Amino acid sequence: MSDDLMHALVATKPGGPDTLQFTEVPVPAPARGEVRIRVERCGLNPLDVAARRGDAPWFVNTWPAILGIEFSGIVDQVGEDVDESWLGQSVTSTTTMGGNAAFAVAPVSGIYRSPEGIDADTAAVYRGACHTAFRILEMYGPPSGSGAWVLVHSAAGTIGPILTQLAKASGARVIGLTSTQEKSDWAAQFGADHLVVATGDDWVDPVRKILGDEGIALAVDGNGGKAAVRNLDVLAPFGTAVFIGASSGEQAPALAPRLLIPKALRVAGFSLPLVEALQGDTARVDALIVDRLRSGDLKMPIARRADFSDLPALHAAFEARELMGRTLIRME
Ligand SMILES: NC(=O)c1ccc[n+]([C@@H]2O[C@H](COP(=O)([O-])OP(=O)(O)OC[C@H]3O[C@@H](n4cnc5c(N)ncnc54)[C@H](OP(=O)(O)O)[C@@H]3O)[C@@H](O)[C@H]2O)c1
């Protein structure tokens, strides 16, 4: 391959996994305010899947496109106005697509030095999921030590296991939901008090049975599907349902405001980029998370490590709802 070309997985048009093709494309050059990263690792993030389908036009709206929103590697070139001290640094990028290639460019404002003392696989993919889970609990979680109930949808996803661990560490009790027994068996390692296997709204009755006279203080739902409104049925007085995503791909029914009144419930959305932009204390949160990862109190749920050549098949496995945790791709 000529020095000007690199190996990349290209999404040729919006659609299914069959739109992904390995090909050689020009190595990108960093523009003003950007760095170029020799990619070592990337995650398969649900945003990659949404972007591939054409459902995330704020990230990808021209085709062909290189996906890969979370990746890590070594800075090998800096653009104009970027400090040369970045050269040779090991960094993580979570704000720009492009990680499904040998090289990617990213704005220097969207990269972070990989923390020391945690393994390279974890360093590549912890940021988005760990910061999301941590912030949700900080903003909406029950008081520390209260023993209140937290309901974690998709407890065998990526954010689910992190939420489970952080909620348990804060003294909450956790009920986790998964769609299969295999996922439930895998999720058990993260310490939920109860795991319920269910799809659709089958979880409501089993969760009620576990709760008895009690209710859920915080429900975190990244599926946003037809059963989303059922979270309100299991909330305790003053309970909060936080919606963070739409992994189900389903059209959710409208939520009637009157449903909130009898138990004085709260419904919230959550957006990590918005929270980080407005609160501006990302370094504080990161230090707390990295401490827990270093000590082993928090484990990054990487369920599978795979080669770059496996990525199209992994997109198909994601579509079939077969994956658990984060899937980590090693580029070399
Ligand atoms: N708002 C924010 O700031 C923010 C930040 C990060 C992520 N998110 C969102 O939060 C959600 C969870 O993120 P994550 O990184 O934990 O995702 P993930 O690791 O990909 O897990 C997603 C889970 O979704 C469930 N799911 C339900 N229907 C599915 C379908 N049709 N296809 C595939 N999976 C399906 C699966 O669990 P079961 O089969 O057990 O249900 C899967 O484990 C995503 O929607 C993501 O986009 C939001």
The ligand as an ORCA input file, in Angstrom:
! r2SCAN-3c Opt
* xyz 0 1
  N     -27.837     10.180     26.391
  C     -26.524     10.037     26.450
  O     -25.764     10.955     26.758
  C     -25.954      8.703     26.118
  C     -24.580      8.435     26.276
  C     -24.124      7.156     25.948
  C     -25.013      6.198     25.469
  N     -26.339      6.512     25.316
  C     -27.323      5.535     24.854
  O     -27.569      4.636     25.922
  C     -27.963      3.372     25.403
  C     -27.091      2.276     26.010
  O     -25.744      2.487     25.599
  P     -24.695      1.295     25.726
  O     -23.388      1.829     25.319
  O     -24.860      0.635     27.036
  O     -25.251      0.339     24.571
  P     -24.928     -1.198     24.291
  O     -23.742     -1.646     25.053
  O     -24.938     -1.352     22.829
  O     -26.196     -1.945     24.925
  C     -27.434     -1.649     24.427
  C     -28.424     -2.695     24.890
  O     -29.636     -2.382     24.227
  C     -30.463     -3.504     24.280
  N     -31.301     -3.537     23.082
  C     -32.631     -3.392     23.088
  N     -33.108     -3.479     21.855
  C     -32.065     -3.690     21.039
  C     -31.952     -3.881     19.638
  N     -33.016     -3.870     18.836
  N     -30.705     -4.071     19.116
  C     -29.626     -4.058     19.915
  N     -29.671     -3.885     21.258
  C     -30.888     -3.708     21.815
  C     -29.540     -4.724     24.432
  O     -29.818     -5.352     25.697
  P     -31.038     -6.356     25.902
  O     -31.087     -7.252     24.714
  O     -30.713     -7.088     27.171
  O     -32.240     -5.459     26.054
  C     -28.137     -4.121     24.497
  O     -27.345     -4.773     25.456
  C     -27.837      3.481     23.885
  O     -29.113      3.791     23.354
  C     -26.895      4.661     23.703
  O     -27.069      5.288     22.456
  C     -26.801      7.737     25.635
*
